[in-house]
C-alpha cells in the first residue's frame, strides 16, 4: 500500500488520539508523570492528543500520513501568534484534566506544574511555528515517515520565513530534531522529579 501525505480530514479524527497514545507509550514525560498501567495512561494521553490536534486544525495546520484509510502518522503545528492559548481554547483540554484526575488522582499537582512550566519555558516572541505533536504508528516507524511529516511542516515555515519551536523529553528525539536544524535553548524538568525536557528552536530558513 502507498502511504500518502495529506491534510488531516475529519474522517480521521477518531484515529488520532489512540494512534498518538500508542506512539507515546514509552515517552518519558508521560510514563513518569502517569506511572503504572500503560492502558490506563493511554486513556489520558489519547484525550490530550485529540484535543491538541483539534486545536491545531483551527489555529495552525495538521499533516497526516494515511495508508488505505488508516492513520499512519500525524504532525500538528500551531501557526505564529497562536500561542499562548486563550482561556476558551484551554477549556477544550478539560476532558483531559478530568481523565487525569480520575485515573491518576495522586499526580494532579505534578500535572498542573508541568502545564505551567511548559508555558513558562515556551518563547512568546518572536512569532513562530510550534510543533505541538508529531507521532507515527509504532508498527510503521523506521520507514522515514516522520521525516516526511517534518519536512512538510518545515517547508511551510520556510515559505513564510518563520522560525520554529518544539520541546521533547526523549534524548534520541533531540538528536533527530537537530538533524532538521533545531538547537537546544534550555533543558529543564517540567515537574518535580520528572525527566529532562529539551526546548528547541529553529531559526528561519
N, C-alpha and C positions, 0 to 999 in steps of 0.2 A: 504494500500500500504506500501511496505517496503522502508525505506529511506537508500540508500547506500552511503557509504563514498568512494570517488574515487579521482583520479587526475582530475583536470578540463580539459575538452576536448574542441576543437574548436567549436563543435556544441552547446555549452552552452554559448559562449562568449556574444552573443547578449542579454542574460538574466541578465548578471552581473550588468551592470550599473543601470537599472531600479529596480532590487531587492535591491541593496545596497541603492539606493535613498529612497526607501520605509522604509528600516530598520533604516536609519539615519534621518528620517524626523524630529524627535524631539531632535536630538543631539545638545547640547548647542553650540558647536563650530560653526556649520553650521547655526543653527537657529538665532544666534546673529550676525554672520558675514553677512548673507544674509537674513535679516528680511522680513516679509511680506508673500506673497502668497507662499504656500508650493509647488504648481505645478511649479511655476517659479524657485524656489530654486532647485527642483529636476532636472531641465534641466541642471543646472550647476553641481550638485553633481553626477549625472549619468555619465557625461563625465569624471569627475575626477576619479571615482572609476573604470571605464572601463580602463582608462589609467594606473591606479595603478596596476590592476590585470595583464594587458598585460606585464607591466614591470617586475612584479614578475614571470610571466611564463618564461621569458627569463633569469632572474637573480636570481631565487630562486625556490620556489615551491608554488603551489596553490592547496589546497584541496577543494573539493566540496561535498556537500550533495545533492543527487538527488532522487526525488520521481516521478516515471512514466514520466521521461523526463523533469521534471520541476526542476529548481534550487531552493533548499530549504535553502542553506547556502553556505558560502564561507569563506575561510581563506587564505590570501595571505601573504607569507613570502619572504623577501629578505635574501639570504644566506650571511654568513660572508664575508666581503670585498666588498659587492655590494652597500654599502652606504658610502659616498655621491654619488649621481648620476652624470654621465658625462653630459656635455652640450648636447651631442647628445641625451641622454636619457631624459633630461629635456625638450627637444624640443617636445617630444611626448605629453606633457601636454599643449601645446599652444592652442589647441581647447578649453580646459577648461578655459584658460585665456580669450580667445575671448568671450566665452559664459558668463563669469562673467562680463566682461566689457559691453557687450550688455544688459544684464538683470539687472545688479546692478552697473551702472557706478559710483555712488557715493561711492562705497565701495572698489574701486580699491586700494587705498593707504593701507587700512587695510588688504586687501587680500595679497598684496605683503609683508607687515610687518609680517603677520602670517607665510608665507612661509619662510621668512628669520629667524624668531625666532625658528621655528620648526627645521631647520637645525642647528642653533646655539646650541640649547639645546640637540640635539641628540649626544650621545657619539660616537666619531670616533674610539676609542680604548677601550678595546681590541676588536678584531673581534667578531661579534655576529650575531645571527639571529634577524631580525627585523620584528615584526608583523605589516605589513603596513595596513592591513584591516581585520576585521572579522565581518561577518554580517549573520543574519538569517532572513528569510522571517517573517514579523511580525505575520502573522496568524499561524505560526508554532513555535513561541517562547514559552518557558516554557516546552519544551519536552526533554530537555537535549541535543539538537543538537549542541549548542555552546560548550558544554563540550566535545563532540566527536571531534569537529574540533580542539579545543585547545590541547587535549591530543595527537592527531596525530602529530601536529606540535612540541610539546614539546618532544615527543618520538624521533623525527628526530634529534632535537638538542642534546638530551641526548646521542644518539648513537655516535655522533661526539664529545661529551664533550664540547659543546659550550654554552656560556651564551645567554640570550635573552633580547630584549628591546622592549618597546611599549610606546605609550602615549594615554591618554584618557581625555576627557573633561566632563565625566559623573561620578559623585561620586559613584553611585551604581556599575558602571563598576570597579571602583578602588577596591572595596571590593571583587568583583568577581575574579579579577585578583590576588588579594592577596591569594586567595584560591589555586592558582596554583604556589605559591612561588615567586611572584613578589613583590618587595618592592619599595616604592616611593623614588626616588632620589631627585626630586625637584618639586616644584609647582609654575607655572608661567602662567600668561595670555599670549596668543600668539599674541594678538593685543590689542591696547589701548582700555580699556573699555570692553574687552572680558571676558569670563568665565575662571575660573582657569583650568589649564591643568596639569594633573599628568603625570610625566615622570617616568617610572617604569622599574626596572632592575631585572632579574632573574639570579642568578649565575649558573654555570654548575651543572648538577646533578639534 
